Structures are given as structure tokens and as C-alpha cells.
Amino acid sequence: MDDTEKKNLQKGLVKTATGYFLLVLIGSLLASLIGGAFALLIATISPEFVKGLFSLKPEDGSITRYAFTVGMIFGLFIGVGVSSFACLLTTAVKIIRLRIEHQKVDKNS
């Protein structure tokens, strides 16, 4: 493998890592917004449920705002987990594919 091929391989690895990072970041932020919107919907439909769930008192402030914030936090955690797992699976498939291609090249040589 000459220097040009090594540099191209390194550039490809950096692009792949950056792409995975952006995938996790965007997926997590979208999950956060979906979680916040869902919690806001629940708090709008049934504020008593949210009060009982988090033991809120009337003087604690806006229940819908609190529910949206908590929903965003839980959505972010779930989004990070799901996105990371998806990237892990994609990486595993890519590694297996590279090993198979490497074995084919060795057999042809």
C-alpha cells in the first residue's frame, strides 16, 4: 500500500466517523424534540397525571413547560442510545464486509 492509498483510506475513515457522529447527534436531537412534544401533549390532555407522576405542587409553575423539559431530557437519552446502537450495528456490518472482501482478494492473489 503506497502513501496515496493510505491517505485516501485515512480520509475515508475520518468522513465515516464524522458521518456517524452527525447521525447520532441529529437522531438524538430529533428524539429529544419528539419526547418533549409527546410530554407536552400528555400534560395538555391530562395535567393531573403529570402532577401525580412528578409530585408537583401548584406553586411549582407551569406543568406543561415542566413536562416538555422532562420529555426532552428523556427523549435525548433514548435517542442517544438508539442512535449509538444503530451506528454500532452499521460498524459491525462494515467490518464484516471488509473482512470478506479482504479474504476474496487473498484468494485471488
C-alpha positions in Angstrom: 0.0 0.0 0.0 1.6 3.3 -1.1 1.2 6.7 0.6 -1.6 7.9 -1.6 -3.7 4.9 -0.8 -3.0 5.3 2.9 -4.1 9.0 2.8 -7.3 8.1 0.9 -8.1 5.4 3.5 -7.5 7.8 6.4 -9.7 10.4 4.7 -12.4 7.8 4.2 -12.2 6.8 7.9 -12.5 10.4 9.1 -15.5 11.0 6.8 -17.2 7.8 8.1 -16.5 8.7 11.8 -17.8 12.3 11.2 -20.9 10.9 9.5 -21.6 8.5 12.3 -21.2 11.3 14.9 -23.6 13.6 13.0 -26.1 10.7 12.7 -26.0 10.2 16.4 -26.3 14.0 17.1 -29.2 14.6 14.7 -31.0 11.4 15.8 -30.7 12.4 19.4 -31.9 15.9 18.9 -34.9 14.7 16.9 -35.7 12.2 19.6 -35.5 15.0 22.2 -37.9 17.1 20.3 -40.3 14.2 19.8 -40.1 13.3 23.5 -40.7 16.9 24.5 -43.7 17.2 22.2 -45.2 14.0 23.4 -44.8 15.0 27.1 -46.3 18.4 26.2 -49.3 16.7 24.6 -49.8 14.4 27.7 -49.5 17.5 30.0 -52.1 19.4 28.0 -54.5 16.5 27.9 -54.1 15.4 31.5 -52.3 17.8 33.8 -53.4 15.7 36.8 -51.4 12.8 35.5 -48.2 14.9 35.2 -48.8 16.4 38.7 -49.1 12.9 40.2 -46.2 11.5 38.2 -43.7 14.1 39.4 -45.4 15.1 42.7 -45.7 18.7 41.6 -47.4 21.4 43.7 -49.4 24.2 42.2 -46.8 26.7 43.2 -44.1 24.9 41.2 -45.0 26.7 38.0 -46.2 25.7 34.6 -46.9 22.0 34.4 -46.7 21.9 30.6 -43.3 23.6 30.5 -42.0 21.2 33.1 -43.4 18.2 31.2 -41.8 19.4 28.0 -38.4 19.8 29.6 -38.5 16.4 31.2 -39.8 14.8 28.0 -36.9 16.4 26.1 -34.4 15.0 28.6 -35.8 11.5 28.4 -36.1 11.8 24.6 -32.4 12.8 24.4 -31.3 9.8 26.5 -33.4 7.4 24.4 -32.2 9.0 21.2 -28.5 8.7 22.1 -29.0 5.1 23.0 -30.9 4.1 19.8 -28.6 6.1 17.5 -25.5 4.7 19.1 -26.8 1.2 18.8 -27.6 1.7 15.2 -24.1 3.1 14.5 -22.6 0.1 16.3 -24.6 -2.3 14.1 -23.6 -0.4 11.0 -19.9 -0.5 12.0 -20.1 -4.3 12.7 -21.6 -4.9 9.3 -19.0 -2.8 7.6 -16.2 -4.6 9.4 -17.6 -8.0 8.4 -17.9 -6.8 4.8 -14.3 -5.6 4.8 -13.1 -8.9 6.1 -15.0 -10.8 3.5 -13.6 -8.6 0.7 -10.1 -9.0 2.2 -10.5 -12.8 2.1 -11.6 -12.6 -1.6 -8.6 -10.6 -2.5 -6.2 -13.0 -0.7 -7.8 -16.0 -2.5 -7.4 -14.2 -5.9 -3.7 -13.4 -5.3 
